[in-house]
């Protein structure tokens, strides 16, 4: 009986194995059949996100699409531009990965010969190139009557390159060049046939506009008058780190700005979060809320420092064009708003030095500043460094050197920073002390201690004429985990930096909110 049972088990296992094996074979054959009948997906072959419109978005403006023969159709121009930019993108990806995939989809046989040589050479010599283009200005020269050939000139293409040899950066540069380009329509796709690099095209000088804010001899000038920042970092009490969300309320902001102005302050700092605002595709409703905020600031004679890219932390070269489109939309929208004093490129980017690489972060900041200056010459530019040690970076690129300080020994560190940076205005952009003393921090500071701290700091500011922005107007009920993590001793401490408590009562420190 037991032998019969054993045989039946063996037979069952054999039958099941046979059925599973045949199922796998049929599944494999069906995938092959589907592949042969539909063609390979170019994006899957490349292992790059070309199917996403958010992969690569350099600023592209056709300066002319006039053609003496056949006019180019709008749909054709759109497809041509897409395939042309994809050709740049796959080339940059190939140079970064030293992988040949994708080149043949956007370059003809003859055009890809030199690309293959370069990629193979780099691979053998352990060379890697991170590159992107930041701006294109194509001008149509010829569009054939049969719609199969296009010739255009791409003027003053702005390119960025970072070269690695044996995983070490050996070269970094940005430059402009003009390209003569011929593209052929093959299999429904425009491919580059010829691409000849030439010196950049000279441009006429553009008359400079007198900016709203300037810097002269280490002094900020607003409306032709010296301006010393006396300010505060601002969030509404009910919506910290979500100022422009669903609970946006102009009545609350109006009352807060009135209070800030009456307290003797003249500047606020607000934050624009990269993902919340839509990344490369900035949300119009968010911009409307920012405009209302700026209008209210102007109503109450407050200048505004706008911090961009809050909670962003990638910095990769492949992400640059998306970041630039984000900045372009926001900055060009408000470049003429007189309430703005400065664009703060990024909050505490030095905290990303260890995880993202100092060189990557500094390069991103440097070229972001260049982009923003293209969009707006009316306002100043700064970076909100976490420490005085990091504030010595990129001083030649910014108008104002901003730093944060939550430690002791402020006077010594300030004097040292002033000696290291003698030719730029310095702004203490964040400072403060929490008044939380409780279960999770039994040895913390009381409200009395907080008041003593601000009294001492204001005395220093007045003596040395130091520009400052405290953290922050209100105590908060809730702190998002994304800000300080989930540890209760960190969250509770962060809730009590304000001059006004959770019930709306002014704390003892409010007497020293300004040096008036």
Secondary structure, DSSP 4 states (H G I P E B T S, - for coil): -HHHHHHHHHHHHHHHHHHHHHHHHHHHHHHHHHHHHH---HHHHHTS-TTSTTS---EE--SB---SSSPPPHHHHHHHHHHHHHHHHHHHHHHHHT--TTHHHHB-TTTHHHHHHHHHHHHHTTEEEEEEEEEE-EEEEEE-TTS-EEEEEEEEEEEEEEEEETTEEEEEEEEEEEEEEEEEEETTEEEEEEEEEEPPPP-PPPPPPPPSEEEETTEEEETTEEE--EEEE---TT-TT-TTSTT--HHHHHHHHHHHHHTT--EEEEEEETTTTTTTS--HHHHHHHHHHHHHHHHTT-EEEEEEEET-----GGGHHHHHHHHHHHHHHHTT-TTEEEEEEEESGGGGHHHH-HHHHHHHHHHHHHHHHHH-SSSEEEEEESSTTGGGTTTTT-SEEEEEE-SS-HHHHHHHHHHH-TTSEEEEEEE------BTTBTTS--HHHHHHHHHHHHHHHHHHT-EEEES-SB--S---HHHH-S-HHHHHHHTT--SB-TTSPBPGGGGGSS--
